[in-house]
Amino acid sequence: METKNATVSKPRRLSMEGLRRTISDISLELSKETIDAAAQQLPRISEVEDASCECCGLYEECTPDYINQVRDKFSGKLVCGLCAEAINEETQKNGGKRKKL
């Protein structure tokens, strides 16, 4: 059996200049992450309010924007999701014509 002599060299010593550069690079990366995190803040959450369905009386928590969208879609009436589905089905049965709520 043959054995090979392996020479193990000591790890190279880092100079102070190399350490300073490494610390500087790490600091720069951390600064970039902080700036990126600040730029990716979540949008402000709209306030919700209790809204009552004008068809069945069900109460839901809705944002003012959502309430306006529903009213625009259903002739100024605020309807819950269940009633909206029923209205859409009836509309399809009537050939696209909606009856007054």
Secondary structure, 3 states (H helix, E strand, C coil): CCCCCCCCCCCCCCCHHHHHHHHHHHHHHHHHHHHHHHHCCCCCCCCCEEEECCCCCCEEEECHHHHHHHHHHCCCCCCCHHHHHHHHHHHHHCCCCCCCC
